[in-house]
Amino acid sequence: MAEFYLDETLVFLQMTGTREEILREMAENLVKENLVEASFVSGIIEREKEYPTGLPTASSISVAIPHTDIEHVKKNAISIALLQEPAAFQVMGEASMETPVSIIFMLAMQQSHAQLRLLRDLMNFFQDETTLQVLYESKTKEDVVKLIDRKLSLSASKGGDR
């Protein structure tokens, strides 16, 4: 699997705001960390409007996996937000429906084949109700990074070269 960068600078705890405010803040942080181009911000917001990524799960915790085109990305990365209050996201494949999202996995990917593998691994992760609950209840950014690295084997999550 391709390596994905994740460290504590890419994790948000108790985040608040509307869907667009949250997506903008997460994307702007990826720009600030020099992992994506400035165009990533508008790319992620526009793509979410056109191709919603909200996913209801078997648990009470819905997730979203916003991502955009590869030309906006400098380095594979994942940013994670745990929301203080759920934000309304349209459901993937069912834009007429909304789901209250509590966890957002923003994906920055340089290769489309990496998207497919990571999305498959994330779907397996989302089916584990206990893991989702543990993630949502994480108290520190370090706990989030450790859990995600253990479950997804991101390889580049220890803060190595960017």
Protein Blocks (a to p, Z undefined) as FASTA:
>chain_A
ZZddddfklpcehiacdfklmmmmmmmmmmmnopacfklmmmmmmmmmmmccbdcdfblb
dcddddddfklpfbdcddddddfbacddddehilmbccddfbdcddddfbfklmmmmmmm
mmmmmmmmklmmmmmmpcbfklmmmmmmmmnonopmnopaZZ
